[in-house]
Amino acid sequence: MEKRKIVSDKKMQKVDIRTFGKTSYVYLYLNENPIKVENHDESGAYDAFEYDYNEFIVGENDNVDLNDVRAEPEKYLAYVPSASISFEEIQTDFNIDVDYRTSILELGLI
């Protein structure tokens, strides 16, 4: 798999992991390179950052240690999950998380 690149106008953390239910979404932004981006309107060029990028989903049955991803993200820059999670599984996890948060709000716990 060839390296994917991404450009951002702000600095990114090397590892961004977002967990919903039993599913974690991993975003890697490595090898930061400051660049100048030419704008095609009158606002001119602006400073940005280019990163080597990867994203993948880790489910409860996947053999990926999220602490290892945080400690050594370079090992996961080309990582491709062996089995993908279905949309239905993602939707179910998301719905459980939303239901939980709604219940907490309704109970006045936050």
N, C-alpha and C positions, 0 to 999 in steps of 0.2 A: 504494500500500500504506500503510495507516495504521500509525503508530508503535506498536510493541509495548512494553509496560512489564513490568518484573520487579522484585520486592521481595526484598531479601536482608537478613539480620540482621548481615552483615559487609560491610566495604568491599570492592569488587571492583576489579581492574585494568581500565583502559579496554579493553584488548585482551587476549584470551586465545586463543592459537593452539596447538592440539595436533596434532602430525603423526604419522601412522602410515603407514609405507611411503611411497607417493607421494600420499597424500591428507591434506589439512590441514582441520581443523575449526576454524572461526573463530567466536568469541563476542565480541560487542561490548557493553559496559556504559557508556553515555554519559549526560551530564547528570545527575550524581548529585544527589539531593534527599533530605536527611534527613527522616524522617517518624516518627510515633508509630503503632504498630500496636496496636490494641485486641485483647486476647486474650479468648476466650470462656470462660475458666476462671478459677480464683481467683489465677492468677499475675499478672494485671494487664497493663497496657500495657508495651510494650518499644520501644526505639529500633531503627530499621531504615533502610535506604536504598532509594530507588526510582530505577530507571534506565530510560532509553530503551534498548531491547534489540534486537539482531538476531543471528542465527546463520546460517551457511551453510557449505557444503563446497566446498573448492577441490581439484580434481583436477589431475593433471600436464598435461592438455590445456587447462585453463582459462586465460584471459588475465587473471589477477589477480596483481598484484605484492604479495606478503605484506609486503614492506618498506614499500610505500606504505600498506597497511592499518594497519601499526603507526604510521607517521608522521602519517597523516591519516584516522583512523577515522571521522570525521564524514561523509566522502564515501561511506562504505559502510553507513551506518545504514539506508538503504532498499534496499540491494543485494539483488537476487534473481538467483541463477545462471540462465543461459540454458538450460543442459542439466543435468539432475540425474544423479547417479551412481547406478548400480543397486546394490541390496543385495549382489548377487554380487561386484561390484567392491570394495565396502567390506570384505566378508567375506574376500576373497582377500588384500587388503592387510593386514588385521588378522592373518590366519593366517601370512603371511610374516613379519611383525614378531614374533609370538609364537614361531615356529620359530627365528628368529634369536636372540632373547633366551634361549630354552631351550638352544640350542647353546652360547652363551657361558657359561651357567651350568654346563653339563655339562663343558665344557673347563676350567673353573676360572679363567676369565679375569677374572671379577669376584667 
